[in-house]
Amino acid sequence: PNALMESLVTPAIAALLKAHPLLEPELVASDLHLDLFAKDIDLAIRVGPSKESSLKQRRIGQFRDVLCAHHRYMNGRTIQNASYIANAW
């Protein structure tokens, strides 16, 4: 995903290239669910559950969503749907 590219993926790729300088990676960042076979992609980092059971997969981390708002925005407002906010979205 695009949001993770700069903070997590790029530094990891830099370390990988330092250890293996002959690698020539091509990085593709997308928020879309790409077809890895059709796009000839060897390695993917995805957020969320995968529907592709034919792929070899391993969890490498976990993220927690946090909903934030400025106190001036929240003043005078009430939470309309607390059950939605409590869901894993």
Gaussian input, Z-matrix of N, CA and C with variables (Angstrom, degrees):
# hf/3-21g

backbone

0 1
 N
 C     1     B1
 C     2     B2     1     A1
 N     3     B3     2     A2     1     D1
 C     4     B4     3     A3     2     D2
 C     5     B5     4     A4     3     D3
 N     6     B6     5     A5     4     D4
 C     7     B7     6     A6     5     D5
 C     8     B8     7     A7     6     D6
 N     9     B9     8     A8     7     D7
 C    10    B10     9     A9     8     D8
 C    11    B11    10    A10     9     D9
 N    12    B12    11    A11    10    D10
 C    13    B13    12    A12    11    D11
 C    14    B14    13    A13    12    D12
 N    15    B15    14    A14    13    D13
 C    16    B16    15    A15    14    D14
 C    17    B17    16    A16    15    D15
 N    18    B18    17    A17    16    D16
 C    19    B19    18    A18    17    D17
 C    20    B20    19    A19    18    D18
 N    21    B21    20    A20    19    D19
 C    22    B22    21    A21    20    D20
 C    23    B23    22    A22    21    D21
 N    24    B24    23    A23    22    D22
 C    25    B25    24    A24    23    D23
 C    26    B26    25    A25    24    D24
 N    27    B27    26    A26    25    D25
 C    28    B28    27    A27    26    D26
 C    29    B29    28    A28    27    D27
 N    30    B30    29    A29    28    D28
 C    31    B31    30    A30    29    D29
 C    32    B32    31    A31    30    D30
 N    33    B33    32    A32    31    D31
 C    34    B34    33    A33    32    D32
 C    35    B35    34    A34    33    D33
 N    36    B36    35    A35    34    D34
 C    37    B37    36    A36    35    D35
 C    38    B38    37    A37    36    D36
 N    39    B39    38    A38    37    D37
 C    40    B40    39    A39    38    D38
 C    41    B41    40    A40    39    D39
 N    42    B42    41    A41    40    D40
 C    43    B43    42    A42    41    D41
 C    44    B44    43    A43    42    D42
 N    45    B45    44    A44    43    D43
 C    46    B46    45    A45    44    D44
 C    47    B47    46    A46    45    D45
 N    48    B48    47    A47    46    D46
 C    49    B49    48    A48    47    D47
 C    50    B50    49    A49    48    D48
 N    51    B51    50    A50    49    D49
 C    52    B52    51    A51    50    D50
 C    53    B53    52    A52    51    D51
 N    54    B54    53    A53    52    D52
 C    55    B55    54    A54    53    D53
 C    56    B56    55    A55    54    D54
 N    57    B57    56    A56    55    D55
 C    58    B58    57    A57    56    D56
 C    59    B59    58    A58    57    D57
 N    60    B60    59    A59    58    D58
 C    61    B61    60    A60    59    D59
 C    62    B62    61    A61    60    D60
 N    63    B63    62    A62    61    D61
 C    64    B64    63    A63    62    D62
 C    65    B65    64    A64    63    D63
 N    66    B66    65    A65    64    D64
 C    67    B67    66    A66    65    D65
 C    68    B68    67    A67    66    D66
 N    69    B69    68    A68    67    D67
 C    70    B70    69    A69    68    D68
 C    71    B71    70    A70    69    D69
 N    72    B72    71    A71    70    D70
 C    73    B73    72    A72    71    D71
 C    74    B74    73    A73    72    D72
 N    75    B75    74    A74    73    D73
 C    76    B76    75    A75    74    D74
 C    77    B77    76    A76    75    D75
 N    78    B78    77    A77    76    D76
 C    79    B79    78    A78    77    D77
 C    80    B80    79    A79    78    D78
 N    81    B81    80    A80    79    D79
 C    82    B82    81    A81    80    D80
 C    83    B83    82    A82    81    D81
 N    84    B84    83    A83    82    D82
 C    85    B85    84    A84    83    D83
 C    86    B86    85    A85    84    D84
 N    87    B87    86    A86    85    D85
 C    88    B88    87    A87    86    D86
 C    89    B89    88    A88    87    D87
 N    90    B90    89    A89    88    D88
 C    91    B91    90    A90    89    D89
 C    92    B92    91    A91    90    D90
 N    93    B93    92    A92    91    D91
 C    94    B94    93    A93    92    D92
 C    95    B95    94    A94    93    D93
 N    96    B96    95    A95    94    D94
 C    97    B97    96    A96    95    D95
 C    98    B98    97    A97    96    D96
 N    99    B99    98    A98    97    D97
 C   100   B100    99    A99    98    D98
 C   101   B101   100   A100    99    D99
 N   102   B102   101   A101   100   D100
 C   103   B103   102   A102   101   D101
 C   104   B104   103   A103   102   D102
 N   105   B105   104   A104   103   D103
 C   106   B106   105   A105   104   D104
 C   107   B107   106   A106   105   D105
 N   108   B108   107   A107   106   D106
 C   109   B109   108   A108   107   D107
 C   110   B110   109   A109   108   D108
 N   111   B111   110   A110   109   D109
 C   112   B112   111   A111   110   D110
 C   113   B113   112   A112   111   D111
 N   114   B114   113   A113   112   D112
 C   115   B115   114   A114   113   D113
 C   116   B116   115   A115   114   D114
 N   117   B117   116   A116   115   D115
 C   118   B118   117   A117   116   D116
 C   119   B119   118   A118   117   D117
 N   120   B120   119   A119   118   D118
 C   121   B121   120   A120   119   D119
 C   122   B122   121   A121   120   D120
 N   123   B123   122   A122   121   D121
 C   124   B124   123   A123   122   D122
 C   125   B125   124   A124   123   D123
 N   126   B126   125   A125   124   D124
 C   127   B127   126   A126   125   D125
 C   128   B128   127   A127   126   D126
 N   129   B129   128   A128   127   D127
 C   130   B130   129   A129   128   D128
 C   131   B131   130   A130   129   D129
 N   132   B132   131   A131   130   D130
 C   133   B133   132   A132   131   D131
 C   134   B134   133   A133   132   D132
 N   135   B135   134   A134   133   D133
 C   136   B136   135   A135   134   D134
 C   137   B137   136   A136   135   D135
 N   138   B138   137   A137   136   D136
 C   139   B139   138   A138   137   D137
 C   140   B140   139   A139   138   D138
 N   141   B141   140   A140   139   D139
 C   142   B142   141   A141   140   D140
 C   143   B143   142   A142   141   D141
 N   144   B144   143   A143   142   D142
 C   145   B145   144   A144   143   D143
 C   146   B146   145   A145   144   D144
 N   147   B147   146   A146   145   D145
 C   148   B148   147   A147   146   D146
 C   149   B149   148   A148   147   D147
 N   150   B150   149   A149   148   D148
 C   151   B151   150   A150   149   D149
 C   152   B152   151   A151   150   D150
 N   153   B153   152   A152   151   D151
 C   154   B154   153   A153   152   D152
 C   155   B155   154   A154   153   D153
 N   156   B156   155   A155   154   D154
 C   157   B157   156   A156   155   D155
 C   158   B158   157   A157   156   D156
 N   159   B159   158   A158   157   D157
 C   160   B160   159   A159   158   D158
 C   161   B161   160   A160   159   D159
 N   162   B162   161   A161   160   D160
 C   163   B163   162   A162   161   D161
 C   164   B164   163   A163   162   D162
 N   165   B165   164   A164   163   D163
 C   166   B166   165   A165   164   D164
 C   167   B167   166   A166   165   D165
 N   168   B168   167   A167   166   D166
 C   169   B169   168   A168   167   D167
 C   170   B170   169   A169   168   D168
 N   171   B171   170   A170   169   D169
 C   172   B172   171   A171   170   D170
 C   173   B173   172   A172   171   D171
 N   174   B174   173   A173   172   D172
 C   175   B175   174   A174   173   D173
 C   176   B176   175   A175   174   D174
 N   177   B177   176   A176   175   D175
 C   178   B178   177   A177   176   D176
 C   179   B179   178   A178   177   D177
 N   180   B180   179   A179   178   D178
 C   181   B181   180   A180   179   D179
 C   182   B182   181   A181   180   D180
 N   183   B183   182   A182   181   D181
 C   184   B184   183   A183   182   D182
 C   185   B185   184   A184   183   D183
 N   186   B186   185   A185   184   D184
 C   187   B187   186   A186   185   D185
 C   188   B188   187   A187   186   D186
 N   189   B189   188   A188   187   D187
 C   190   B190   189   A189   188   D188
 C   191   B191   190   A190   189   D189
 N   192   B192   191   A191   190   D190
 C   193   B193   192   A192   191   D191
 C   194   B194   193   A193   192   D192
 N   195   B195   194   A194   193   D193
 C   196   B196   195   A195   194   D194
 C   197   B197   196   A196   195   D195
 N   198   B198   197   A197   196   D196
 C   199   B199   198   A198   197   D197
 C   200   B200   199   A199   198   D198
 N   201   B201   200   A200   199   D199
 C   202   B202   201   A201   200   D200
 C   203   B203   202   A202   201   D201
 N   204   B204   203   A203   202   D202
 C   205   B205   204   A204   203   D203
 C   206   B206   205   A205   204   D204
 N   207   B207   206   A206   205   D205
 C   208   B208   207   A207   206   D206
 C   209   B209   208   A208   207   D207
 N   210   B210   209   A209   208   D208
 C   211   B211   210   A210   209   D209
 C   212   B212   211   A211   210   D210
 N   213   B213   212   A212   211   D211
 C   214   B214   213   A213   212   D212
 C   215   B215   214   A214   213   D213
 N   216   B216   215   A215   214   D214
 C   217   B217   216   A216   215   D215
 C   218   B218   217   A217   216   D216
 N   219   B219   218   A218   217   D217
 C   220   B220   219   A219   218   D218
 C   221   B221   220   A220   219   D219
 N   222   B222   221   A221   220   D220
 C   223   B223   222   A222   221   D221
 C   224   B224   223   A223   222   D222
 N   225   B225   224   A224   223   D223
 C   226   B226   225   A225   224   D224
 C   227   B227   226   A226   225   D225
 N   228   B228   227   A227   226   D226
 C   229   B229   228   A228   227   D227
 C   230   B230   229   A229   228   D228
 N   231   B231   230   A230   229   D229
 C   232   B232   231   A231   230   D230
 C   233   B233   232   A232   231   D231
 N   234   B234   233   A233   232   D232
 C   235   B235   234   A234   233   D233
 C   236   B236   235   A235   234   D234
 N   237   B237   236   A236   235   D235
 C   238   B238   237   A237   236   D236
 C   239   B239   238   A238   237   D237
 N   240   B240   239   A239   238   D238
 C   241   B241   240   A240   239   D239
 C   242   B242   241   A241   240   D240
 N   243   B243   242   A242   241   D241
 C   244   B244   243   A243   242   D242
 C   245   B245   244   A244   243   D243
 N   246   B246   245   A245   244   D244
 C   247   B247   246   A246   245   D245
 C   248   B248   247   A247   246   D246
 N   249   B249   248   A248   247   D247
 C   250   B250   249   A249   248   D248
 C   251   B251   250   A250   249   D249
 N   252   B252   251   A251   250   D250
 C   253   B253   252   A252   251   D251
 C   254   B254   253   A253   252   D252
 N   255   B255   254   A254   253   D253
 C   256   B256   255   A255   254   D254
 C   257   B257   256   A256   255   D255
 N   258   B258   257   A257   256   D256
 C   259   B259   258   A258   257   D257
 C   260   B260   259   A259   258   D258
 N   261   B261   260   A260   259   D259
 C   262   B262   261   A261   260   D260
 C   263   B263   262   A262   261   D261
 N   264   B264   263   A263   262   D262
 C   265   B265   264   A264   263   D263
 C   266   B266   265   A265   264   D264

   B1=1.4607
   B2=1.5230
   B3=1.2997
   B4=1.4576
   B5=1.5171
   B6=1.3186
   B7=1.4639
   B8=1.5296
   B9=1.3080
   B10=1.4609
   B11=1.5186
   B12=1.3165
   B13=1.4568
   B14=1.5273
   B15=1.3196
   B16=1.4623
   B17=1.5261
   B18=1.3191
   B19=1.4640
   B20=1.5250
   B21=1.3086
   B22=1.4674
   B23=1.5235
   B24=1.3079
   B25=1.4638
   B26=1.5265
   B27=1.3181
   B28=1.4631
   B29=1.5294
   B30=1.3489
   B31=1.4720
   B32=1.5347
   B33=1.3216
   B34=1.4662
   B35=1.5293
   B36=1.3214
   B37=1.4698
   B38=1.5254
   B39=1.3316
   B40=1.4674
   B41=1.5286
   B42=1.3182
   B43=1.4656
   B44=1.5278
   B45=1.3175
   B46=1.4628
   B47=1.5279
   B48=1.3300
   B49=1.4625
   B50=1.5244
   B51=1.3117
   B52=1.4638
   B53=1.5303
   B54=1.3137
   B55=1.4644
   B56=1.5303
   B57=1.3415
   B58=1.4711
   B59=1.5317
   B60=1.3354
   B61=1.4679
   B62=1.5272
   B63=1.3117
   B64=1.4661
   B65=1.5251
   B66=1.3117
   B67=1.4690
   B68=1.5235
   B69=1.3107
   B70=1.4678
   B71=1.5273
   B72=1.3286
   B73=1.4732
   B74=1.5223
   B75=1.2959
   B76=1.4633
   B77=1.5241
   B78=1.3198
   B79=1.4605
   B80=1.5168
   B81=1.3064
   B82=1.4574
   B83=1.5219
   B84=1.3173
   B85=1.4690
   B86=1.5229
   B87=1.3076
   B88=1.4580
   B89=1.5190
   B90=1.3026
   B91=1.4539
   B92=1.5289
   B93=1.3317
   B94=1.4612
   B95=1.5258
   B96=1.3082
   B97=1.4644
   B98=1.5281
   B99=1.3295
   B100=1.4585
   B101=1.5263
   B102=1.3249
   B103=1.4613
   B104=1.5278
   B105=1.3284
   B106=1.4595
   B107=1.5196
   B108=1.3250
   B109=1.4614
   B110=1.5262
   B111=1.3085
   B112=1.4652
   B113=1.5233
   B114=1.3249
   B115=1.4698
   B116=1.5268
   B117=1.3432
   B118=1.4671
   B119=1.5312
   B120=1.3233
   B121=1.4642
   B122=1.5238
   B123=1.3366
   B124=1.4638
   B125=1.5228
   B126=1.3216
   B127=1.4567
   B128=1.5168
   B129=1.3137
   B130=1.4634
   B131=1.5224
   B132=1.3194
   B133=1.4588
   B134=1.5130
   B135=1.3176
   B136=1.4635
   B137=1.5170
   B138=1.3144
   B139=1.4585
   B140=1.5169
   B141=1.3153
   B142=1.4569
   B143=1.5068
   B144=1.3078
   B145=1.4648
   B146=1.5229
   B147=1.3155
   B148=1.4589
   B149=1.5176
   B150=1.3130
   B151=1.4628
   B152=1.5232
   B153=1.3258
   B154=1.4581
   B155=1.5242
   B156=1.3124
   B157=1.4616
   B158=1.5262
   B159=1.3321
   B160=1.4595
   B161=1.5258
   B162=1.3240
   B163=1.4585
   B164=1.5210
   B165=1.3160
   B166=1.4618
   B167=1.5227
   B168=1.3239
   B169=1.4579
   B170=1.5178
   B171=1.3462
   B172=1.4562
   B173=1.5198
   B174=1.3102
   B175=1.4688
   B176=1.5287
   B177=1.3351
   B178=1.4642
   B179=1.5238
   B180=1.3070
   B181=1.4580
   B182=1.5066
   B183=1.3093
   B184=1.4593
   B185=1.5264
   B186=1.3219
   B187=1.4579
   B188=1.5095
   B189=1.3033
   B190=1.4533
   B191=1.5215
   B192=1.3241
   B193=1.4619
   B194=1.5162
   B195=1.3184
   B196=1.4586
   B197=1.5197
   B198=1.3196
   B199=1.4570
   B200=1.5257
   B201=1.3253
   B202=1.4659
   B203=1.5259
   B204=1.3265
   B205=1.4650
   B206=1.5251
   B207=1.3037
   B208=1.4625
   B209=1.5223
   B210=1.3317
   B211=1.4692
   B212=1.5283
   B213=1.3330
   B214=1.4752
   B215=1.5243
   B216=1.3182
   B217=1.4616
   B218=1.5263
   B219=1.3149
   B220=1.4629
   B221=1.5266
   B222=1.3350
   B223=1.4665
   B224=1.5241
   B225=1.3142
   B226=1.4572
   B227=1.5154
   B228=1.3252
   B229=1.4652
   B230=1.5246
   B231=1.2951
   B232=1.4636
   B233=1.5185
   B234=1.3024
   B235=1.4610
   B236=1.5213
   B237=1.3262
   B238=1.4613
   B239=1.5184
   B240=1.3078
   B241=1.4607
   B242=1.5252
   B243=1.3237
   B244=1.4651
   B245=1.5224
   B246=1.3193
   B247=1.4676
   B248=1.5276
   B249=1.3311
   B250=1.4670
   B251=1.5216
   B252=1.3256
   B253=1.4573
   B254=1.5260
   B255=1.3145
   B256=1.4636
   B257=1.5227
   B258=1.3189
   B259=1.4663
   B260=1.5179
   B261=1.3139
   B262=1.4656
   B263=1.5212
   B264=1.2832
   B265=1.4642
   B266=1.4598
   A1=111.38
   A2=115.04
   A3=120.34
   A4=113.28
   A5=118.00
   A6=121.36
   A7=112.39
   A8=118.15
   A9=121.27
   A10=113.61
   A11=117.62
   A12=121.17
   A13=112.51
   A14=117.14
   A15=119.95
   A16=112.49
   A17=116.63
   A18=118.96
   A19=114.48
   A20=118.39
   A21=120.31
   A22=114.40
   A23=117.07
   A24=120.53
   A25=111.98
   A26=118.19
   A27=121.02
   A28=112.10
   A29=119.79
   A30=118.50
   A31=112.96
   A32=117.45
   A33=120.45
   A34=110.63
   A35=117.30
   A36=121.30
   A37=109.89
   A38=117.21
   A39=120.87
   A40=110.63
   A41=117.10
   A42=120.84
   A43=110.80
   A44=117.00
   A45=121.48
   A46=110.79
   A47=116.92
   A48=121.19
   A49=111.84
   A50=116.65
   A51=119.73
   A52=109.84
   A53=116.49
   A54=121.27
   A55=112.56
   A56=116.88
   A57=122.31
   A58=109.11
   A59=117.77
   A60=121.23
   A61=115.50
   A62=119.22
   A63=120.57
   A64=113.12
   A65=117.45
   A66=120.07
   A67=110.00
   A68=116.02
   A69=121.79
   A70=108.83
   A71=116.78
   A72=118.77
   A73=112.35
   A74=114.37
   A75=121.88
   A76=105.57
   A77=116.34
   A78=120.61
   A79=110.40
   A80=116.31
   A81=123.30
   A82=107.00
   A83=116.73
   A84=120.87
   A85=108.16
   A86=115.67
   A87=119.95
   A88=109.64
   A89=115.67
   A90=120.54
   A91=110.80
   A92=116.59
   A93=121.85
   A94=109.91
   A95=116.60
   A96=122.17
   A97=107.15
   A98=117.06
   A99=121.56
   A100=111.25
   A101=115.75
   A102=122.22
   A103=106.92
   A104=116.94
   A105=121.23
   A106=112.47
   A107=117.52
   A108=120.39
   A109=111.10
   A110=117.28
   A111=121.32
   A112=111.79
   A113=116.93
   A114=121.52
   A115=112.25
   A116=117.00
   A117=122.72
   A118=111.32
   A119=115.67
   A120=122.40
   A121=108.38
   A122=116.13
   A123=121.46
   A124=113.49
   A125=117.13
   A126=121.57
   A127=108.97
   A128=116.84
   A129=120.99
   A130=109.62
   A131=115.38
   A132=122.10
   A133=105.70
   A134=115.71
   A135=120.52
   A136=110.31
   A137=114.95
   A138=121.26
   A139=107.34
   A140=116.52
   A141=120.54
   A142=111.83
   A143=115.93
   A144=120.58
   A145=111.70
   A146=115.45
   A147=120.86
   A148=109.54
   A149=116.03
   A150=121.86
   A151=111.44
   A152=116.68
   A153=120.87
   A154=110.11
   A155=116.53
   A156=121.12
   A157=112.71
   A158=117.92
   A159=120.23
   A160=112.48
   A161=117.71
   A162=121.16
   A163=110.92
   A164=115.91
   A165=119.92
   A166=106.78
   A167=116.15
   A168=121.05
   A169=110.66
   A170=114.90
   A171=120.53
   A172=108.97
   A173=115.76
   A174=120.67
   A175=108.20
   A176=116.28
   A177=120.05
   A178=111.98
   A179=117.23
   A180=119.89
   A181=110.84
   A182=114.41
   A183=120.36
   A184=108.54
   A185=115.73
   A186=121.93
   A187=109.73
   A188=115.35
   A189=121.31
   A190=107.71
   A191=116.36
   A192=121.06
   A193=109.28
   A194=115.30
   A195=121.03
   A196=107.55
   A197=116.74
   A198=121.91
   A199=108.04
   A200=117.20
   A201=121.96
   A202=110.30
   A203=115.56
   A204=121.36
   A205=108.50
   A206=116.07
   A207=121.57
   A208=109.08
   A209=116.44
   A210=119.97
   A211=111.75
   A212=117.85
   A213=118.87
   A214=110.82
   A215=116.89
   A216=120.43
   A217=110.32
   A218=116.87
   A219=121.15
   A220=113.63
   A221=118.38
   A222=120.82
   A223=110.39
   A224=116.77
   A225=121.52
   A226=114.38
   A227=117.85
   A228=120.89
   A229=108.78
   A230=115.28
   A231=119.95
   A232=108.63
   A233=115.84
   A234=120.63
   A235=107.50
   A236=116.00
   A237=121.49
   A238=112.91
   A239=116.54
   A240=119.25
   A241=109.39
   A242=116.91
   A243=121.34
   A244=112.06
   A245=118.61
   A246=119.71
   A247=110.76
   A248=117.62
   A249=120.63
   A250=109.86
   A251=116.41
   A252=120.61
   A253=110.43
   A254=117.73
   A255=121.68
   A256=112.60
   A257=118.04
   A258=121.14
   A259=111.35
   A260=116.50
   A261=121.52
   A262=107.54
   A263=118.87
   A264=122.97
   A265=110.01
   D1=146.92
   D2=-177.68
   D3=-55.38
   D4=-39.60
   D5=-175.44
   D6=-63.75
   D7=-25.68
   D8=-177.79
   D9=-93.65
   D10=-12.51
   D11=-172.29
   D12=-57.73
   D13=-54.60
   D14=-174.02
   D15=-71.02
   D16=-42.93
   D17=-172.64
   D18=-81.41
   D19=-31.41
   D20=-174.81
   D21=-118.23
   D22=-49.44
   D23=-171.56
   D24=-72.98
   D25=-47.81
   D26=-176.53
   D27=-59.44
   D28=-46.98
   D29=176.97
   D30=-62.25
   D31=-35.88
   D32=178.76
   D33=-67.04
   D34=-39.95
   D35=178.03
   D36=-65.88
   D37=-39.81
   D38=178.29
   D39=-60.11
   D40=-43.15
   D41=178.27
   D42=-65.88
   D43=-39.74
   D44=178.11
   D45=-62.37
   D46=-43.61
   D47=-179.81
   D48=-67.79
   D49=-32.36
   D50=177.00
   D51=-64.87
   D52=-39.97
   D53=179.14
   D54=-77.40
   D55=-28.71
   D56=-177.03
   D57=-134.15
   D58=76.05
   D59=-172.37
   D60=-65.30
   D61=-14.37
   D62=-179.90
   D63=-84.49
   D64=-10.34
   D65=176.24
   D66=-66.30
   D67=144.92
   D68=177.39
   D69=-128.40
   D70=78.38
   D71=-176.93
   D72=-74.41
   D73=148.40
   D74=170.91
   D75=-117.65
   D76=114.15
   D77=-176.82
   D78=-91.26
   D79=132.69
   D80=176.54
   D81=-126.13
   D82=118.03
   D83=177.75
   D84=-106.62
   D85=129.11
   D86=-179.18
   D87=-152.71
   D88=143.82
   D89=172.89
   D90=-91.09
   D91=0.85
   D92=177.40
   D93=-88.33
   D94=156.02
   D95=175.90
   D96=-86.51
   D97=96.75
   D98=-175.44
   D99=-81.39
   D100=148.23
   D101=173.85
   D102=-80.51
   D103=105.63
   D104=-174.20
   D105=-62.52
   D106=-37.78
   D107=179.76
   D108=-68.92
   D109=-46.46
   D110=-178.19
   D111=-65.22
   D112=-33.83
   D113=-178.66
   D114=-90.58
   D115=1.01
   D116=-179.98
   D117=56.03
   D118=46.60
   D119=-179.10
   D120=-96.62
   D121=126.82
   D122=-177.90
   D123=-84.68
   D124=-31.85
   D125=-174.88
   D126=-143.80
   D127=136.23
   D128=179.44
   D129=-135.56
   D130=146.15
   D131=171.68
   D132=-115.43
   D133=118.72
   D134=-177.14
   D135=-122.86
   D136=150.97
   D137=175.55
   D138=-106.61
   D139=129.25
   D140=179.17
   D141=100.45
   D142=173.62
   D143=-177.75
   D144=-69.89
   D145=146.53
   D146=178.39
   D147=-102.56
   D148=140.96
   D149=178.58
   D150=-93.64
   D151=-3.28
   D152=-174.61
   D153=-95.46
   D154=93.51
   D155=-176.94
   D156=-73.67
   D157=-15.13
   D158=-178.59
   D159=-80.16
   D160=-8.68
   D161=-179.02
   D162=-91.90
   D163=147.37
   D164=172.79
   D165=-80.31
   D166=124.26
   D167=-174.08
   D168=-131.28
   D169=150.72
   D170=174.62
   D171=-148.89
   D172=135.33
   D173=177.27
   D174=-72.17
   D175=130.20
   D176=179.50
   D177=-113.97
   D178=-3.87
   D179=179.13
   D180=-179.97
   D181=-179.05
   D182=-179.55
   D183=-144.30
   D184=139.74
   D185=178.69
   D186=-116.12
   D187=150.91
   D188=175.61
   D189=-120.52
   D190=125.86
   D191=176.81
   D192=-77.36
   D193=138.63
   D194=177.29
   D195=-129.29
   D196=125.29
   D197=178.04
   D198=-94.25
   D199=122.92
   D200=-175.66
   D201=-126.22
   D202=148.92
   D203=174.85
   D204=-151.94
   D205=147.41
   D206=177.31
   D207=-70.78
   D208=145.69
   D209=-177.31
   D210=-61.03
   D211=-30.29
   D212=178.30
   D213=-68.13
   D214=-33.12
   D215=176.84
   D216=-68.43
   D217=-39.67
   D218=-175.58
   D219=-79.69
   D220=-21.32
   D221=179.73
   D222=-57.10
   D223=124.71
   D224=178.06
   D225=81.60
   D226=-2.45
   D227=178.71
   D228=-106.51
   D229=149.34
   D230=174.48
   D231=-117.51
   D232=154.13
   D233=177.36
   D234=-74.91
   D235=119.57
   D236=-175.16
   D237=-80.48
   D238=-32.88
   D239=-173.99
   D240=-140.70
   D241=78.27
   D242=-177.04
   D243=-63.16
   D244=-32.34
   D245=-179.67
   D246=-65.69
   D247=-34.35
   D248=176.90
   D249=-65.06
   D250=-44.33
   D251=-178.24
   D252=-64.86
   D253=-33.95
   D254=-178.85
   D255=-74.09
   D256=-18.30
   D257=-179.40
   D258=-68.40
   D259=156.39
   D260=173.18
   D261=-78.40
   D262=100.62
   D263=-178.83
   D264=-113.49

